[in-house]
Amino acid sequence: MYEHPHYQYTRFEERELARRAELCRFIAEHSDQIVARQPGPIGRMLRRVGAAFGRRRAVQRQAPCEPAVAR
């Protein structure tokens, strides 16, 4: 017979929520088995760019030497 599309959508949402809850429970129970992925080419590039900007800022932050009289 005829079913309203909203009812079908609601059933789909319920299945998705149940699937997500199961996934969250599984991840919480097996969190010690999670291993970080190796960075891809874009991640490596961004790390290098970030490191280069960090070095420039560190060089700019260096304080001037103290005068010899104060030593």
Protein Blocks (a to p, Z undefined) as FASTA:
>chain_A
ZZdfklmmmmmmmmmmmmmmmmmmmmmmmmmmpccddddfklmmmmmmmmmmmmmmmmmm
pccdddfklZZ
